[in-house]
Structure formats: C-alpha cells, structure tokens
C-alpha cells in the first residue's frame, strides 16, 4: 500500500549511504554518453509495447528503432570509464537487452533489464541525472498529499498520523539546516530507491516524471511555509531561470546553488527561493520541434567537419529531445505520417552510421526538416472560429433559456388560472435562486479549468465527453417533446398536482430545478465550446449569450401578447438538430484530446480525413465514435417520429 511506502529517512544520511557503494568515479560522471544511454534505456522501456506485443511485431518501424537503439546503447557503453568488473556487468546486461529485443520478449522483461542496467550505470559512475523538462510542482503537491501526508503531515513537518513510533522518525522537510544540504536529485534517489533497513520503501510505481515532480515539491515546502511576495518572486524566477540550467537546479543543494548564484545575502536568498517554488511552464510543442531542427542543423555542420561521433549524437538528440516528446500528439493527428517521420529520423542516423557522402546525409536531413515543418502544421490545432463559436453559444443559450422561460411561463399561467396568487413568490424565488447559483457555477468552473495545468488536454476531453452525453439526452428529449400539446400536457400534469395540494415549497423546488437544470447544462456546454474556441475569440461566446438573451426577451414579449403564435415545435426541432451537430463536434474533439494526452490508443484511418473545426480527425477511434453517436441519435429520432405519428393516428 502507498501509505506504507512514504517513510523518508533523513535525505543527507540516506544519500551518503547510497553513494558509499560507489567504488569508481573518476571523470565518468561528466561523460555525455551517459545521459544518452540513460535516455535511450528509458525510451526502450517506455515504447517497447508499441513495437512488440505477445511476441509479435505490431509496428515494423517501431521495432527497427528498438533494434537500432539496443545496438547504439551497447556501442556507447564501451566508451564508459568503468572498472573491469563494472564494465563486464554493464556489457552483460546490455547484451541481454539486445537479445531480448531480437527475441521479442515481454515488456516486463525489457523493463526489468533496462531498469537494472540504468541504475547500475548511475551507481557506478555517480552520474547526476536531471529531468528533461521542468517538473510540475503542482502535480508534486498532489502526489505528496496522496502518498506522504500520513507520515510527513500535510505541511511536511514529519508529524503525520502514522509518524508516532517510527524509528527513524519521518523527515521534517521544514528544517532549514537539513534541507539546505539536500538536492532534488538526492530526494529523487531516496524516493526512487527507498532506504534499506527502514520503513521507507521504493516508490517504484511512480514514473520518473512523477518522482521529479514530487522531489521538486518537497524542496519547495519550507519556502512555501513562509509568506512570500509571489509576484515579485515570479519576476525574479523569470530572469534567473535563463541564467541557471535545469540540471543545476535539480542536482545542486541549496547551499551549492547559493554559491553558484553568488555570495549569500537577501537578494541571493530570494533567487534561491524563486527557483525552488516556481518552475517553467511545460514547453510548447513548437519549442520541442525547434529543438529537433537545431540538432539536425548541427548534425550537418558536424558531418561536414568530419566529426561523425558528434553528428551521430546530435541526430539521436534530435529524435529523443525534439520528436519523441510530441510523438503522442502527432500520432493523434496523423498516425501514418508520424511513422514516416520516425523512419526518416532513423534514415538520417543510418546515413551517418554508414558513412554516406555529405550530399546524401544533407538530402536525408533536408527531408527530415521538411517533415518537421509538416508536423508543426499538424499540431497547430484548428479551433472553432469566431462566428461558429458565436452561433453555437447563442443556439445553446437560446435553447436552454427559452425552455426555462416557457416552463416558468406555463407555471405562472396555471397559477393565474387557479387563482392561487400566494404561489407566485415561491415560483419567482425558485428560478431567481437557480440563476444566481448558475452564475456562481460558471466562475467556479472557470477556476477549476484554470488550475488544471498539465492535465488540460484530459480536462478538455472529459468535459467534451460529459457534454456529449448530456447533449444526446437533451437533443432526444427536445425532439420527443417538439409537439407543443404533448409538451404542455407534461408541464400541466407536474404543476397541477402541486397546486391542488397547495404545496408551495414543492412549487419553489420545481421552479428552481427547472431553471437550475438549464443553467447547469448551459455552463457545461458553454465551457465545452470555450475550450475549443481560438485564443482571443472568447468574446464570441459572451456575445452569443447576449444575443440569445435579447432574442429570448423578444420571444417572451411575443409570448405574452401572442402566445398561440409562438412556434414552439419548430424551435425545439431546430434546437435538437443544432445540439446533434454540437454533440458530434465535441465527441470528436473530446476523443482526440484524450488521445493527445495518451489515455486512448491511436489507430490510423485508411483514408486521411481531417476537419479540425468539425472535430473530424484521421483516427479510427474518433471517426467510429462519431459514426456510432450519429447512428444512435438518428435511430432515436426515427423511433420518436414513428411513435408520435402513431399516437396522432390513434387520436384522429
């Protein structure tokens, strides 16, 4: 259980113990090959299932990469400065890895070998690994609250519910003299490996990224405990983060970081504090592809200069640091093209490895750069345009607002007919309260989406899918109640019972629920539209809502004067078709967002078909989901029409 794995011994002691087994260091930890080997081992461990499943190759391109990288790791490892015993152990493990890839063994075996070799290299060389991107401290906080507060307490003071009687006691992360000697890397090792002989076991179930997130959060705790000028510190961070590398922030203790920043004074302390409590936003996909371009340009320069080793290294980095971080998003947009891009990056590496002519290597690099430009265009998500967002927002608000108005108007008409005027304050109080709570709900939903951070793709997907479910139900309900007599009978039956029993509170509750349901649906649908609207076009939604209210006001006036002439049936039918269109768009975009977040598999569709603003993407999952939804809705509408015609024939 996780709660039994959160006991942390003093970091300084545990890290010294961790390093005490290192018998050979030399200058090995400065070898750039080590970072490449570790990166390739992590990549093999993570992506192997995309190449092989149940002993069968499922993607030839991915499998060729696995074979190439297992050979590359073995080749690079021969240049590491290790003792004979250490070198033999590493070589043996890597030869096993190569054989396992060739034999297409299970993912579990690949993970076991890569992890064993990776940590042996780190242990032997004292290599200080650092995260490839800035950790997400907000996510680190969530992990801490989930896994560690039982022993360390919510504030990190070491006084959690399970702390009593533990020996050694859980670490107090707020002690300055202790924590200033500890680097995030040391915290990473303690969390990742655990401390033998104590209750602090390995957090092996967490990914490397999650462990880095947690490590950076732990380092921020004692700074967060004191009041801070957040705005001023953020400005300091924005400046200093360009002067200090992420590796320094990850591998240096506070004491060492202060020395790097300058002498210890209040200004330096603020810089340290800023570096510990903030982190850079997640790098954009554009930046990642820029990295790939820069490395490929460096490859050509190195190869022309005769530096084959550096060219090979930069070609690897172009893929690992430029393409691989956006691979999931690329696959969600065009799986076939993503496979072609990976093969082209491999072609560049093979041309270098085979010592091809400069013109050949240059041609391969030019093809790769051209494909990266296309990848850049693919990932520029086409959001809903201004007027489509306006139309959809106005349609949704008109439908929701009009339905609420018509129901309340009928209730008031029934009250007037029955002469029960004392019921009026209850009805008005109910719908007014619903509107106020609805407005508060809108701001709350904005706040929730605003703090979603790195999970924004998942948040977008889940909101869209939730909206689709409600939209499908509402669309069918509207279509089913598009016959005004049937709709009116439905309301009269509900309200007549309350009036006859003089249940005023029941009327208030019914009035509240009618309008609150519409308000809740409006928030859900408008947020789903907002998430798919272009940045800077948010005013389209506000204008759509205003236009809808203006039209509702006009219709309300006409209803009061000419109630029998209001085309309720046509309005409801029009709304049901708009809702059907919106449901199909949001379903496609919702499934696509979840694919981009890596939560859902991506299968290329035989025909390339992509219309971003309609939520149409070239993956089997998105298109099949939309086809199934459309088919189900059409079937329900057909059955509803058939049933209504049958009832009309019976009544005539």
Beta strands, then each sheet from edge to edge (+ up, - down):
strand 1: 52-53
strand 2: 56-57
sheet 1: 1+ 2-
end
